[in-house]
Amino acid sequence: MVPLLLVLLLVLILFGAGFAMKILWWVALAVLVLWLVGFVARPKGSSGRWYRW
């Protein structure tokens, strides 16, 4: 019974990590798109940076 529970726990951990990694990839893609849009649509009269930091 204990090995079966350990295998099920391992499957749950791996599924959770895979799901989290998929969400992180989508978040990284959205940040990249926002950065590219901000880079293209920056104001012409400023120093070239559209972000404050």
N, C-alpha and C positions, 0 to 999 in steps of 0.2 A: 504493500500500500504506500509506503514512504517513497519508493522510486517513482511511482506513478504521480504522486503529488509534486515531486521535484521536477519531473518532466513537464507537467502542466504549468508549474510556476515559471520554468524557463521559457516555455512557449509564450506565456503572457508577457514576460519581460521583453522578449525579442519583438513581439507584435507591438507593444507600447513604444519601444525605441524606434521601430520602423515608422510608426505613425507620427511620432514627434519629429523625426528627421524629414518626413514628407512635408509637414507643416512648415518646418524651418526653411526648406527649399523654396516654398511658395512665398514666405515672408521675405527671403533674400531677393527673390525675383521682383517682388513689388517695390522693395527699397531701391533696387537697381533701376527700375523703370522711372521711379520718382526722381532719382538723382540725374538720370539722363534728360528727363523733361526739364528739370531745373537748370541743367547745364545749357540746354538749347535755348530756353526761354528767359535767360538772365537779362537784366536791364543793361542797356547799351552805355549809359552814362556812369555806371558805377565802376568799382575797381575790378570787376570781373567775378566776384564771389556773390552768389545769391543767398548764401547761408550766413548766419551771424557769427559762428565760431570759427 
